[in-house]
Amino acid sequence: MKRILLLFIAIISLFATHAAVKDIDSYIPVNDVQDPNTFVVIISNENYKYEEAVPFALNDGSTFKLYCEKSLGIPEKNIKYVPNASLNDMKYFLSWLEKVMKAYNGQARAIFYYSGHGMPDDSNKQAFLLPVDGHSTSPESGLSTETLYARLGALQSSATMVFLDACFSGASREGGMMQSSRGVAITPKKNAVSGNMVVFSATKDNETAYPYRDKNHGMFTYFILEKLNEDGGCVTLGELSDYVRGEVSRMSMVENEKSQTPTVLASVGNTDWKTWKLANVAATKYANIPRNLVKTLDAGNHNLSINTSNGNKKSSQKNKLAMADGKITINGMEYELVRIDKGTFSMGSNQKLNSHSTFSMNQPRHNVTLKAYAIGKTEVPQAIWEAIMDDNPSENKGARLPVENVTWEQCQTFIKKLNEQLGTQFRLPTEAEWEYAADCGNSMFSDTFSGSKRYEAVAHTGSSTIECGSLQPSSLGLYDMSGNVAEWCQDYISRYTAAPETNPVGPKKGFQRVVRGGSYKDEPELLRNSHRGHKRQNESAPFIGLRLAHDM
């Protein structure tokens, strides 16, 4: 009896009628008018190394980016989105904004957005933005708002707009206190703003910037986005200020039973800022854009929808294909993908050369910028492989165990057959995509494990494999990236260089393909995110499998 194959692919309608109850995260106004003379830096810091996480900060930043691109018509190349930024990251992209404004000689606008921890310096009451690798007990590890305002105020821009979804009292978004504040909220000095600049802040004085849990956002960012959604992006800063101040003040009392009052600071002599428009023309149509909300402390991980190449269901005599919530389902086995937003990170190891740094292959660290893509939530289980390939080469047998003992070439055949069935373009991830996903977009995790500093929480080691997704997920909702089986990547292995790269795919020729992630047979050092393995593409091993990827 022939095996029945059920493959479900979500097909999304690009344009829909504006719903009465809209989801601002996916139902987005799309502007036909482009704005090539506005440049944006977006920093969203959520996963802190030494402080508690900031709930929904990554979703704040990625959604703000989406509105800049879709609703304000700003080209994607003009937008630098930096999730989980280090201090060096923050300084680098601030410098980028300065260079761009200088090149445009006053004929361009600048937008700077930040979501994350703010902090005060107890000694001088100055305020700081805290990078993910910073210490709240060490102000020098942060970026002072005094420095930020001075540099942004000196920009050669026609207008500079700053949005800070943070408070500077030493309180966290959850309402608790960070290490440096010792339980006492401190009101930092207000920094004067200069130049042609206006600053929107989430709070006043010693208030806390709270989350809006039902909406998976910070309260301040949510109402900025809601107003942009309502007005199709064409809103003046005066209208935005009135709306956000009123809505946040009211809703914070309802949701959190605490006051939160957004404030606006304008540079001296800047009397017309209230008439500035974010978009000169309002968007008149809305797109239903499928998105995977980034998993945070209490934001669920949603399924990613993958479109077929022709936008239609595919069917054949052998297989029945249908649509169901963005999941691929084969013989009762589901396979999901997670969206990874565009970003820049430092690829490679910080550790000194050791016995595991084979031929210096893990160094030097170098900046890599990636476009958005999707990657499998788990490794491919045997049930899905067997349904497509009609065989199962795995040494450790089990429908929900990861398929292994497969060559890189066999993986290509599996993916080719899967794509023929669906009209999709599944592939293996590139090595850079794999490491960026394993690091959860945060370069400071390159020498730790995906989802934990302790390998036991996220990486299975022992005498055999375990079921896919059995252990703790990473903050992006990915399982087993630090070990169950190692995973084939698309690239040929080659030495790193120090030069920055954009969407690298490896050399065109080589002798061995990249294998990443460590396996149940490996010792902990080989499970670290930055460790690189390699094997000939026609060779297999009972500890090497695969994980799917897909372009966005």
GUKOL-882551 format. One record per residue (C-alpha): residue in three letters; x, y, z. Coordinates in steps of 0.001 Angstrom, whole numbers, plus 500000, padded with zeros to 6 digits. Layout:
BEGIN
ALAXYZ/...
//
This chain:
BEGIN
MET500000500000500000/LYS501454503314498989/ARG502514505676501725/ILE500280508768501903/LEU502312511943502041/LEU500671515026503551/LEU502671518196502980/PHE501142521427504219/ILE502399524768502909/ALA500918528095504008/ILE499987530437501160/ILE499686534033502218/SER497485536643500561/LEU499624539721499952/PHE496903542292500140/ALA493765542173502241/THR491005544467503466/HIS491865546304506668/ALA490440544143509466/ALA488457545666512295/VAL490768544034514828/LYS494222544258513306/ASP497425542543514297/ILE500000545288513913/ASP502805542702513800/SER501636541116510572/TYR498968543397509064/ILE501203546163507744/PRO500486549295505671/VAL502593549159502500/ASN503653552438500900/ASP504123552706497133/VAL506218555860497595/GLN509895555243498349/ASP511996557422500662/PRO515629556876499602/ASN516920559816501674/THR516133558478505149/PHE518609556220506975/VAL517878554185510070/VAL519795552435512860/ILE517732550042514997/ILE519243548450518105/SER517148545955520071/ASN518887544438523083/GLU517061541566524737/ASN519407538727525725/TYR521802540244528242/LYS524841538384529492/TYR524915539836533012/GLU521375541194533476/GLU517893539780533080/ALA516444539771529575/VAL514252542603528277/PRO510933540968527270/PHE509929541608523644/ALA512873543899522794/LEU513776541824519731/ASN510189541897518522/ASP510131545667519115/GLY513162546202516908/SER512283543784514123/THR508729545165513846/PHE509933548779513874/LYS512265547814511022/LEU509346546297509108/TYR507343549529509434/CYS510317551637508335/GLU510689549484505235/LYS507055548818504323/SER505084551764505708/LEU507642554590505458/GLY509073553310502172/ILE512690553346503371/PRO514824550937501277/GLU516129547942503220/LYS519719548867502351/ASN519180552156504250/ILE518219550292507449/LYS520757548790509841/TYR519005546421512244/VAL521310545243515053/PRO519752542686517443/ASN521556542048520751/ALA524250544637520098/SER527600544856521852/LEU529105548248522705/ASN531337547976519643/ASP528272547225517506/MET526494550304518836/LYS529497552540518185/TYR530091551074514722/PHE526562551708513448/LEU526410555146515038/SER529587555908513088/TRP527926554526509930/LEU525047556951510386/GLU527482559855510777/LYS529314558936507571/VAL526093558620505578/MET524754561985506766/LYS528071563629505887/ALA527969562106502401/TYR524444563468501842/ASN525493566926503125/GLY522248567827504878/GLN519935566318502257/ALA518985563196504248/ARG517117562314507453/ALA518310560079510282/ILE516286557793512581/PHE517828556120515637/TYR515750553542517539/TYR516760551688520718/SER514934549062522785/GLY516663547531525799/HIS518048548359529230/GLY518864551903530226/MET520906552581533343/PRO522099555461535550/ASP525565556165536853/ASP525119556577540617/SER528092558944540898/ASN527091561622538398/LYS523480560724537537/GLN524281560366533843/ALA522147557994531752/PHE523461555104529633/LEU522217552618527044/LEU523383549147528090/PRO524844546778525459/VAL524152543072525895/ASP527707542436527091/GLY527701545430529468/HIS527586545520533269/SER525023547704535011/THR527629548137537774/SER530088549538535228/PRO528855552672533393/GLU531914552697531141/SER530607549473529575/GLY527583551378528240/LEU526903554205525774/SER526004557431527563/THR523025559395526304/GLU525225562484526628/THR527582561027524010/LEU524687559720521919/TYR522883563076521843/ALA526088564983521099/ARG526936562768518124/LEU523382562635516773/GLY522974566378517315/ALA526083567009515228/LEU524784565021512255/GLN524570566862508961/SER520926565862508568/SER517757567625507543/ALA516065566004510560/THR517168563532513253/MET514514561502515083/VAL515400559385518121/PHE513148556781519793/LEU514316555273523096/ASP512206552447524541/ALA514157552297527781/CYS514132553952531161/PHE517177555283532981/SER516184554746536611/GLY517940551404536934/ALA514657549512536646/SER514129546612534270/ARG511176546285531919/GLU509713543773534403/GLY509735546474537099/GLY512583545060539186/MET515951546712539694/MET519216545976537942/GLN522369545201539894/SER523725548739539952/SER520616550360541407/ARG520501548504544731/GLY516687548699544822/VAL516516552503544611/ALA515322554206541445/ILE517655557050540487/THR516687559972538292/PRO519595560656535912/LYS520449564089534597/LYS518610565087531467/ASN521011565603528584/ALA520386568644526420/VAL519779567828522773/SER521268569915519998/GLY521186570221516243/ASN518073569486514230/MET516932566720516572/VAL513951565468518566/VAL514047562624521107/PHE511045560472522037/SER511572558687525363/ALA509442555908526863/THR509263557462530354/LYS509875560535532429/ASP512084560897535495/ASN512340557691537557/GLU509513555744535915/THR509862552278534404/ALA509303551421530727/TYR506878548515531004/PRO505888545742528579/TYR502486545322526953/ARG502298541575527425/ASP499150540919525429/LYS500801542505522399/ASN504343541071522747/HIS505894544552522754/GLY507144547278525000/MET504225549591525828/PHE505927552621524234/THR506884550867520980/TYR503476549232520604/PHE501614552544520468/ILE504160554076518091/LEU503504551158515743/GLU499751551332516255/LYS499686554994515227/LEU501828554247512149/ASN499458551416511294/GLU496389553595511727/ASP497738556488509631/GLY499551554457506971/GLY502872555924508109/CYS501865559500507288/VAL501798560969510797/THR503379564151512127/LEU505610563963515181/GLY503159566199517002/GLU500294563788516329/LEU502502560839517256/SER503589562491520503/ASP500021563257521603/TYR498792559779520715/VAL501617557809522325/ARG501668559910525482/GLY497926559538525993/GLU497656555833525166/VAL500724554734527135/SER499711556778530197/ARG496267555179530230/MET497169551613529263/SER500094551366531657/MET497759551997534576/VAL495352549352533275/GLU497977546703532426/ASN500676547354535021/GLU498996549565537649/LYS502000551866537331/SER502509555262535752/GLN504488555570532536/THR504609558912530767/PRO506467559235527453/THR508380562479526995/VAL509742564499524087/LEU512941566577524040/ALA513597568906521116/SER516767570799520344/VAL516910574496521153/GLY515415576552518361/ASN513683573555516801/THR510164574951516821/ASP508700573096513852/TRP509412569478514880/LYS505714568815515486/THR505058569250511753/TRP507693566726510664/LYS506132563710508970/LEU507486560195509133/ALA506112559504505641/ASN504995562273503309/VAL502316560113501686/ALA500060557645503497/ALA500011553996502495/THR496600553049501108/LYS496923549260501104/TYR497791546685503708/ALA499767543470503371/ASN499246540415505521/ILE502925539630506106/PRO503597536319507911/ARG506106536748510711/ASN507602534608513427/LEU507540536591516666/VAL510898536196518363/LYS510556533971521400/THR511138535886524640/LEU510280535379528274/ASP506590535019527589/ALA506139535478523833/GLY505248532239522084/ASN507145530953519079/HIS504868530958516052/ASN505213528864512940/LEU506818530265509837/SER504843530189506609/ILE506702529177503447/ASN505175530075500079/THR505288527750497093/SER507139529153494087/ASN503960529685492084/GLY501756530657495043/ASN499449527682494556/LYS498859524286496116/LYS500666521500494326/SER499208518047493861/SER500177514830492105/GLN498851511326491648/LYS501203509962494299/ASN500919512701496924/LYS498143514830498363/LEU499197518340499302/ALA497232520853501335/MET497567523906503592/ALA497769523870507404/ASP499215526646509527/GLY502630526862507928/LYS503730523380509019/ILE504995520571506835/THR503320517372507992/ILE504357513964506712/ASN502774510802508103/GLY501817512672511246/MET505315514143511684/GLU505488517939511702/TYR508471520024510676/GLU508582523762511399/LEU510930526577510455/VAL511797529737512370/ARG512401533112510760/ILE515802534681511459/ASP515804538418510789/LYS518543540208508893/GLY521530541172511045/THR525280541531511514/PHE527432539490513897/SER531053538556514630/MET531682535067513276/GLY534370532805514723/SER536009532104518063/ASN537442534440520686/GLN539344531649522359/LYS543090531258522051/LEU544251528480519765/ASN543993525085521397/SER543836521449520423/HIS540316521946519071/SER541099524989516909/THR542163522832513966/PHE544641524652511690/SER543380528002513059/MET540085527273511289/ASN537947529011513947/GLN539745532363513633/PRO540039535242512982/ARG536686536633514051/HIS535150538756511324/ASN531921540674510757/VAL529244538960508683/THR525964540533507537/LEU523095538224506588/LYS519744538785504927/ALA516625537307506545/TYR516180533556506172/ALA514428530625507834/ILE515945527576509514/GLY514527524344510870/LYS513329524358514451/THR514861520870514787/GLU517076518537512838/VAL515245516529510162/PRO513679513433511811/GLN513862509984510257/ALA510123509788509515/ILE510340512728507112/TRP513520511474505447/GLU512044507995504962/ALA508790509358503527/ILE510693511248500836/MET513579508852500161/ASP511953505434500785/ASP514962504379502857/ASN516510505064506246/PRO520303504789506525/SER520363505803510209/GLU522321503655512640/ASN520113504662515592/LYS516589503899514362/GLY513471505796515449/ALA510819507878513644/ARG511405510941515841/LEU515164510534516106/PRO517260512726513802/VAL518221511099510531/GLU521985510427510414/ASN524579508397508564/VAL523749510448505457/THR526213512022503046/TRP526099515645501912/GLU525225514347498437/GLN522302512302499808/CYS521052515430501583/GLN521036517254498247/THR518953514448496710/PHE516506514552499634/ILE516109518331499319/LYS515718518135495538/LYS512891515599495858/LEU511213517624498600/ASN511333520770496483/GLU509977518904493447/GLN507002517815495541/LEU506308521313496825/GLY507628523818494312/THR509718525298497143/GLN513430526072497476/PHE514522524323500666/ARG518304523991501038/LEU521019523398503593/PRO521957526474505642/THR525211528211504872/GLU527820528005507580/ALA527320531672508479/GLU523547531222508724/TRP524053528193510944/GLU526360530021513389/TYR524211533175513483/ALA521151531076514361/ALA523109529064516946/ASP524347532301518538/CYS520745533606518617/GLY522070536646516768/ASN524426537471519648/SER528164537213518969/MET529058536904522641/PHE527586533381522596/SER529977532099519914/ASP532133530260522441/THR529220528937524495/PHE526340526651523551/SER523124527388521682/GLY520588528354524328/SER522682527962527476/LYS526117528466528982/ARG525853524858530212/TYR526016522238527484/GLU524003519722529546/ALA520856521858529173/VAL520875521977525372/ALA523257519318524032/HIS522773515565524258/THR525878513421524539/GLY526051509677525171/SER525918506388523303/SER523094507219520868/THR520759509972519665/ILE517547511157521346/GLU514280512437519841/CYS514473515801518073/GLY513540518712520308/SER513839516839523626/LEU516012519389525425/GLN515801523119526177/PRO515371525419523145/SER517400528542522468/SER515820531992522789/LEU514912531753519083/GLY513057528474519652/LEU515706526265517991/TYR516578522823519353/ASP519696520625519320/MET522055523039517586/SER524779522184520086/GLY524552518458519705/ASN522373515475519105/VAL523805514990515659/ALA526188517320513849/GLU524728518982510759/TRP525837519385507158/CYS526120522945505836/GLN526120523988502192/ASP529657525435502063/TYR533034523991501259/ILE535343524418504244/SER537936527215503937/ARG540035529373506237/TYR538512532544507640/THR539841535969506737/ALA539460539176508743/ALA537551540923505941/PRO533831541603506562/GLU531410539581504430/THR527800539846503300/ASN525769536637502792/PRO528879534448502365/VAL528414531066500655/GLY531977529735500847/PRO534399528983497999/LYS533194527568494674/LYS535528524581494921/GLY536943522518497747/PHE537732519094499138/GLN535404518876502156/ARG532060520331503228/VAL531385522114506518/VAL529822520179509405/ARG528586522202512397/GLY527051521672515814/GLY528795518732517444/SER527095515414518182/TYR526230512892520880/LYS529704511399520448/ASP531615514648521033/GLU533198516151524124/PRO531857519551525307/GLU534588521657523673/LEU533436520470520246/LEU529818521480520941/ARG530509525224521074/ASN528759527391518498/SER532004528556516857/HIS533557525104516430/ARG533937523959512810/GLY533951520402511538/HIS534344519112507981/LYS533977515917505958/ARG534069514779502341/GLN530672515219500733/ASN530406511536499737/GLU531185510296503248/SER528682509619506020/ALA528804508986509761/PRO526219507885512355/PHE526593511254514081/ILE525958513602511103/GLY522485514676509933/LEU520899517861508570/ARG518626520813509238/LEU516659522586506487/ALA516863526251505537/HIS514776528464503244/ASP515143531958501804/MET512657534630502923/
//
